[in-house]
Amino acid sequence: MAKPTIAEELRKRQIAGLLILLAILVTASIFHAGLAQVFPQGWWHVW
């Protein structure tokens, strides 16, 4: 099995970093807005 190139490793780390930042941003946005605003009472009955 060939060793991954530096560019491939960098790409994987960039994608992982962006996903982590996205998760942090979404979590912070939900808590900033308030859980009741994002998930109103009974929201799960939509499905």
C-alpha positions, 0 to 999 in steps of 0.5 A: 500500500502506497504511503499517502502524499503530503497533499492528501494528508493536508486535504484530510486534515482540512476537511476534518478541521472544517467539520469540527468548526462547523459542529462548533458553530452549529452548537454555539448557534443553537445555544445562543438562539435558545433550544426552545427557539430552534426546537419548539415544543412538539417539533418531533411530531413533524414526521 
